[in-house]
C-alpha cells in the first residue's frame, strides 16, 4: 500500500472529494437492479402431480394440452392408453371428445353466420321446411340459438338414439313425436337431439353433411390431422386409445366406445390432445390461428356470453354461479371467468376449458368412465398458472365419490327399490 503525506490510501482515492465521489458511485451501483432471472415454470411439479392422481383414482391414463399466450406450454400423455398391450398414453392418442363436440359444432355453425348463410335467431323452419316439433308454437318459433343453448322445452329422450338403429334423418323426422316438458325458452334442459338437429340443419345450409362442414371450416384450418367423426375409423388408427370401466375394487375392464354417429353433432368427434391444443389456440386467440381468422371474434364472444341461467347448488365457494352460452358452460373459478364443456361416454371423460381474459386454456381426456379426477387436474393447472395456492380438489372429489358409494351400498343393504 502507498500512503500520501496526509495519510490517504492511494489504492482507493487521493482526496476526500475523490473518496466521497467513489462512495456515491458505489451507492448508485447498488441501486441498479440485478439481471432478471428466468421465471420459474409454474407447471414444474405437474408431472409428479398427475402421475400420483392416476394412482389415487386407479385410472389407466390421461392426455393433457395446455396453452398460454398463443403457445402450447404442455402437451403430454401420462399412464397407459392400452393396459393389455402396455402401450403408453401420448399427446397423439386419439380418443372421443364426447360432448366437447358440441362447441366445435357451434364454431362450425358460426362460420355460416359469418358468411351470411345463417342467422342465430331466424326460425329453423326458414332453413328446413320439414322441421316439426310436438307443438305448433315450438315448430314456428324455435331457432338455432335455442337449440344450442338447451332451451327448446324438449327433455333428453336419450334412449331414442343411444346405441339404437335410428339414423340422423330418421331422428330428425321423429322430433314431432317427442313431447315437450316446458315451453320454449323457459328452462335449461340439456338436450342431445336438439344439438343433433342444429348440426343437421347446418349441413343442409352448407349443401353438405355436418361432418363435411366441420372438416372444411374447423379441422382443416386448424390442422387437426387426426380428428374424425366415427369410432370405426378411430379404432384402426395406430394410436387409438382404449376405454375402461371399473368395478367396486377399481379393477379396469375394457369397454367398447359408443358410436354416436346418429347424433353426431351432439358428441361424435374423436381427436388427440395435439388436435385439441390447436383448437384451444384458436379459442384463446379470439378466433385466429396462424394469422388467419377461423371464427369471427364477435361470434366467439356470442358463443361465450350467457344465454340461459342454470340452477346451481353452490357446493364450492371457489366456483361461481353457472350459466350456458352456445355450446359452453360459463362460470367463475376463484374469481376468474371460466368457459368450459365436458364430455362423458362409457370408458371416457374429457374436459375443455379456457380463461379468455388470461389467454390460457386446458384440455384433457381420461380413458376411463367419469370421475372427479378430470376436474381436479384441470383446477390444479389453473391454480398454478394463476399463481394461487393450490386447493386439494382431488381429496374433495374422492370424498364425494366415497360418500356416494356408501349411500348406494346402504340402499342395497336395505333392499330399497331402485328407481325405474
N, C-alpha and C positions, 0 to 999 in steps of 0.2 A: 504494500500500500504506500502511495506517495502522499505526503501531507504538506500543505502550504504553511506559510508563516502564521496565518490566522487560524490554523487548525482544521480546515475543511478537508474532507476526503476527496482527492482528485478523481477517484473512480466513480464518484456519484455526481458531484457538482462542484463548481468553483466559487459560487457566491450564494448568499442567502436567497437572492432573487431567483437564481437558477434552480436551487433546491425547491423553492415554492412552486416554480413552473413545472418541475418534474412531478411534484405531488399532485398538482391539478391534472396533468396528463394521465397519471396512473388512476386517479379517481374517475376520470372520464372513460377510460378503458373498461373499468368495472361496470359502467352503465350500459355498455354495448351488449345487446343480447347474444347469448351463445347460439351457434348454428342450430336450427330446429332439427330434432331427431325425428326419424320416421315414426308416424303414428302407429301405435300397437294395433294388431289385427283384432278387431272385436270378435271374430269368429275363431280365434286361435284354439279354443278348447272344444269346438263343436264336434270334431271327430269323436273324441272320447265320450262326449255327452250322448251323441246319437247311438254309438255302439252300446253304451250302458242302457239306454232306453230300449233297444231291441231285446236285451236280456231281461229287463224288468217286465216287459209286456209279452215276451215269448213270441215275437214276430220274426219271420224269416228275413225280410229286407225292406229297404226304403230307398227311393231315388229322390234327390233334392236339387233344386235350382234356386239360386238367389241372385237378384240383380240389384244394382245400386248406381244411380247417376249415369245411366246409359251403358253400364258394363256388367258382364256376368262375373260376380265375385266368388261364387261357389257353384260347382256343377259336379255332382258326385253320387255314386251309389254305395250303399252300405249293406252288409249282410249278403244274403243269397236270393237270387231270383228263381232258383230251382233247387230244392233240397235234395231230391232223389239223385240228380246228376251233379250236385255240389258245384253249381255254376254261380258266379258272383253277380250281384246286382251292379249295374253300371249306369252312367247317365244316358246311355243309348238303349237301355232296356225298354222295350215297347210294352205298355200296359194300357188298359182302358182308363180314360179320364172321367168316365161316367157322366154325372150331371154338370161337370165343368163344361161339357159340350154346349150347354145352354147359352152361356155368354159368348162362346165362339160363334154360335149360330146367329146371335143378335148382332155381333160385329159384321157378319156377312150381310144381314138384312140392312145394316146401316150403310153399306156401300150402294144398295139400291136407292136408299133415301138420298144419298149424296148425288147419285146420277139422275135424280128426278123421276125415278120409276115407281117409287113407293112413298106414301105418307104414313107416318105412325098412326095418324088419327082419322083416316078415312075408314068407313066400314069395310070389313073384309069382303063383304058381298060385292063391292065395287071391283074387286080383283078376281073373285071366284064366284060366279053367278050361282053355282050349285052348292054353295056353302049353306048349311042348315043346322040350327041348334034346336033344342027341345021347345023353346018358346019363340014366338014371333018377335018379341021385343029384343031378345038376345040375338036372333038372326039378323035383325035390321040394324043393330047398333054396335055390335062388338067390333073392335079394331085390333090391329096387330099389337098396338101398345097394351091393350087389355090382356091379350094372350101372353105376352112376355113379361107381364107384371103379376100374373096369377090372380086376376080379379074378374074372371068371366062368370063366376057363380057356379061353375062346374066343380064338383068334388073329384077325387082322384080317379075312381073307376079303374085302378091299375090292373085288376085281373082281366079286364077286357083285352089287354095286349101282352102282359108279361108272360113270356115263354109260350105264347099262343100262336095259332096259324094265320091270324088275320093279317093282311098286308096293310101298308100305309094307306093306300087308296080305299080299301075296304073300311078301315077305321075312320077315315075322313067322311065316308058316306054314312056311317053308323052314328055319327055325333048326335043326330036329331033324336036318337032313341035314349040317350043318357040324360036322366033327369038332373035339373039344377037343384042346389041346396041353398042358394042365396041369389039375390038379384045381382045383375052385372054391376061391377064396380063398388059393391057394398062390403066385401070381405076378402081378405087374403086367403086363398086356398091353393096350395101348391098343386100344380097340375101338369103332368107329362103329356097328356093328349093335346092340350092347347099349345104347348111348345111344338109338338109334332106338327100341328096344323099351321102354325105360323111359318115354320120352315118349309112345309109342303107348298104353301101358297107363294112363298118367296121363290122357290124353284120354278113354279109356273110363271111368275112375273119375269124371271130371268130367261125364260124359254129353255130351261134345262131342268135337271134334278137338283134337289137341295145339296147333294154331295158334290155335284159339279160346280155349283155356286160357291161353296166353301173352299173347294180346291183352288178355284181360279182367283177368288178375291182375298183369301186368307192364307192358305197353306203355301201357295206358290210365291207370293210376295214376301212371306216371312221365312222362306227357305226351310219350311218344316218338312224335311225329306222323308221321315219315317211315319208321319201322321197318316192315318187312314180311317176307314169307316166300318170295317167288317172284321169280326173276330176270326173268321176263317182265313182272312188274309194276314192278320196279325200272327196267327199261330205258325205260319210257315216262314216267318222272318227268322234270321239266325239269332236274334237277341230278344225273343219273346219271353215275357215273364209268366210265371205260374202262380195262380191264386190259391189261397188256403183258407179253410175253415178250421175251427179249433173246438175240442171237446172240453169238458169241465176241468180236465187236468192239463189244459193248454197243449195237448198233442195235436200237431198240424196234420191235416189231410187235404190233398189237392182237390180243387173244385173246378168244374167246367165253367168258364166265363159265360155269362148270359149274352146272347146276341140280341142287341136292342135295335136291329135293323128296321123293324116295322115302325118304331117311334124314333128313328134316327136323330132328328133334331133335338130330342129330349135327352139323349145320352149315349150315342153310339161311337163317338170318336175314340180312337186309340192313338197314343203318342208317347214319345220319350221325354225325359226331363230336358234334354237338349232342345227338342222342338218347343217345349213349353217355355223355356228360357227366352227364346226369340219372341214368343207371344207376349211375355211379360215386358220385354224391352219395348215393344210397341205400345202396350198399355201405359207404362210409366213414361214413355216418350211422347205423350199427347197425340198418339195415332201415327207417329213417324217411325220408320225402320230403315236404317241405312240411307237416310236422307230423303226417303220417299214417303208420301202420305198413303197409308193403307186405310185408315179410318179417319174421317174428319174430326178434329179436336172437339168441335161443337157437338157432334153425335156421341162422342165418348163421354162428354160432360152430361149429355142427356141420359145415357145409359147408367151413369153413376149418381144421378140425382134421385132423391127419394120419391117414390111413386105410391107406395102403399105402406101403411103402418102395420106392424106385426105385433101381436100380443107377446109380452116379454115377462118372463118370470124374474128377471133381475137377480139371478143366482149369485153372480160375482160382481163385486163393486168395481172391478177394473174394466168391465165390459159394459158399454153404454146401451141405450135403447136401440133396437134394431128396426130397420125398415127395408123395403125391397125396391130396387131400381128396375132396370131392364136386363135380367139375366144375372143380377148381383144382389147379395145381401149387403146392407150398409150399416155400419156401427162405428163405435169408437173403441180403441184399446188403450187403456191408461191415458186417456185424454187425446189420443191421436186418431184421426179419421182412418178407418179400415174398410176396404172394399174386398169382398170375398165370395167364393162359392165352393162348396164341397161336392164330392161325388161318392156314391156308395153302390156297390154291387156285391153279390156273394163272391168273396175272395179278394176284394179290392176296396180301399178307400183312399180318396185323393182330396187335395185342397189347394186352390189357387187363391192368392190374396195379394193386395198391394196397398201402399200408402201413397196416394198421388202427391201429397204435399212434401213428401220426402224422396220422391223419385226412386222408390225401392219396392221390391215385391218378392214373394216366395211361392214356389210350387213344390209339392211333394206328393208321392204316390206310394202307398204301403200295399204290399201284395198279401194282405190278409183282410178278413172281414172286419167291419167297423170297430173302432175303439177310440179312446181319448188320446192315444199316442200321437196321432196325426196333428191334432191341435196343440198338444203340449210342445212338440218340436217347433211348430210354427211360432208360437208365442215366445219360446226360448230364443229364437233367432231375432225376433223384433226387439226383445229386451236388450240383447247385445248390440244390435245396430243403433238403438236409441240411447245407448249408454245408461240404461236403467238397471237397478239391482234386480237380478233375475228372480222370478217367482217360481216356486216348485209346482208348476201346473201338473206335472206327471203324478205327484203324490195326491193332488186333489182329485184328478180323474180316476186314478186307481182306487181311491177310497169310494168314489161314487160307484164304480164297477162292482166292488166287493159288496157294498150295501145292497145294490140291485140284485146281485146273485143271492145274497142271504134272504132277501124278501121273496124271491122266486122259490127258493128251496123251502122256505116256511110255508108258502102257499101249497106246494106239492105235498108237504108233510101233513097238512090239514085236509088234504084231498078236496081243496076248493075247486069248483067247476071252472074250467078255462073259458075265457071269453070266446064266443063264436063270431 
